[in-house]
Amino acid sequence: MFAEIDTVVPDHRLTVWYNTRCPVCDAGISWQRNKLLAPVRAGTLEFKDINEEPGALARFGASLDDVRRRLHATDEAGRLIVGADVAIALWRLTPGEGWLGALLGNRLMLPLTRFGYDRFADVLFAWNKRRGRW
């Protein structure tokens, strides 16, 4: 169902969907975007607020809350990438952070990375929901 992280090639287009209403998500993506100005300017990387286009990923079966809970991205082949796999793809694209993507995205670490990311995302989602950040 999801693209394997190895299929995300840095020279190809990646559109990352995130929740700007979450202060942690918004700050993290803003920080990452500033480190990735070259691919953003080249049009190979785009960051989009899911709140501006709530149904953008409906064709994949992803609801607004799904994207508010975890990062989602689409690659140039139209494949959906979710959660930790998006973070790993971004680290692999980011100058000086490729090692982090390689470490946390290798075959041995990837299941643990996904598990840790999902638990953090669940806690963050619940916190945002309690605070009414919708």
Sequence and secondary structure as in RCSB ss.txt:
>XXXX:A:sequence
MFAEIDTVVPDHRLTVWYNTRCPVCDAGISWQRNKLLAPVRAGTLEFKDINEEPGALARFGASLDDVRRRLHATD
EAGRLIVGADVAIALWRLTPGEGWLGALLGNRLMLPLTRFGYDRFADVLFAWNKRRGRW
>XXXX:A:secstr
    GGG  TTS EEEEE TTSHHHHHHHHHHHHHTHHHHHHTSEEEEETTTSTTTTGGGT  HHHHHHS EEEE
TT  EEETHHHHHHHHHHSTTTHHHHHHHTSTTTHHHHHHHHHHHHHHHHHHHHHTT  
